[in-house]
Amino acid sequence: MQLDINNISKSFGDKEVLHGVSFSVVSGRAMGFLGRNGAGKSTTIRCLMDVFRPDSGNFLLDGKPFKPRSLKIGYLPEERGMYQKNDVLAQLAYFARLRGATKADAVASANRWIDYFELSEFKKKKLETLSKGNQQKIQIAQSFLNEPDILILDEPFSGLDPVNAQIFKDAISEFVKEGRLVIFSSHQMGYVEEVCDDVTLIHHGNILLSGNLDEIKREEGQDKLFISVLSDDKAWERELAAAFPALAILPGDDGLILDTRGQVSQEDIMGWVSGQRLTLRRFGLYEPSLNDIFIRKAGD
């Protein structure tokens, strides 16, 4: 499957919040939809799910109009909306039936995902009696009901501890391996980097980049080196800049990012370091983290 988001624009009153948003998601590859708070992630997803109607643009699934009500979709909205006074198993089975499952299949699916997320002891408990983290897992479980072909998750890792986050990541990975279409929005770069094959970055309602994560990293790291030395004296940084005026020097995580612009080689830098009698902690090609890319592209 391929989902195409084509030139989506959306305004609220006089404020346009999406400016011709376009990107594609393919099945078997998890897409991370990234952006700062207020960037337009949730608005895009709500337009996709027909919660909001876009002012212009369209959504296509394999070249045909995307109709969420006629498809098997698991959806986790940013604002959670389950029934606090109802038993966990009963309401999950209810949601499964709303999506077309028979009574028996609904109960079976609800039980499966309750067990998967290690919540079996809470099946007969009211949702309000569960901890915040376990309530979040129930919210997540409802998006997996009936084994949807398309899984759309809006800030799904909120409130999860590392152990439960890993269980959730495993569930997403299983869906991806089965060839399902998975897209989730987040501003938590670490989780996205672990789970996603592709990323799309939105900023102030505009798409800044979209594509294969590994290729984006290679492109962003092109002609860049990373250097870190064992020294508390920062004078070497000034001396390095003076020795190689062609370098663009940027702060990195416990070191410096050197943009060579194709004019300075690794050998040149190594020769200079040896002459300065500096002890290297790390030196080599620079591969930016997703967090580095995000800050560089979306930081104001």
Secondary structure as GFF3:
##gff-version 3
##sequence-region A 1 300
A	DSSP	beta_strand	2	12	.	.	.	ID=ss1
A	DSSP	beta_strand	15	26	.	.	.	ID=ss2
A	DSSP	beta_strand	31	34	.	.	.	ID=ss3
A	DSSP	alpha_helix	41	48	.	.	.	ID=ss4
A	DSSP	beta_strand	56	61	.	.	.	ID=ss5
A	DSSP	beta_strand	64	65	.	.	.	ID=ss6
A	DSSP	three_ten_helix	68	70	.	.	.	ID=ss7
A	DSSP	beta_strand	73	76	.	.	.	ID=ss8
A	DSSP	alpha_helix	88	98	.	.	.	ID=ss9
A	DSSP	alpha_helix	103	116	.	.	.	ID=ss10
A	DSSP	three_ten_helix	120	122	.	.	.	ID=ss11
A	DSSP	three_ten_helix	127	129	.	.	.	ID=ss12
A	DSSP	alpha_helix	132	144	.	.	.	ID=ss13
A	DSSP	beta_strand	150	154	.	.	.	ID=ss14
A	DSSP	alpha_helix	162	177	.	.	.	ID=ss15
A	DSSP	beta_strand	181	186	.	.	.	ID=ss16
A	DSSP	alpha_helix	189	195	.	.	.	ID=ss17
A	DSSP	beta_strand	198	203	.	.	.	ID=ss18
A	DSSP	beta_strand	206	212	.	.	.	ID=ss19
A	DSSP	alpha_helix	213	221	.	.	.	ID=ss20
A	DSSP	beta_strand	224	229	.	.	.	ID=ss21
A	DSSP	alpha_helix	235	243	.	.	.	ID=ss22
A	DSSP	beta_strand	248	252	.	.	.	ID=ss23
A	DSSP	beta_strand	255	259	.	.	.	ID=ss24
A	DSSP	alpha_helix	266	276	.	.	.	ID=ss25
A	DSSP	beta_strand	280	285	.	.	.	ID=ss26
A	DSSP	alpha_helix	290	298	.	.	.	ID=ss27
###
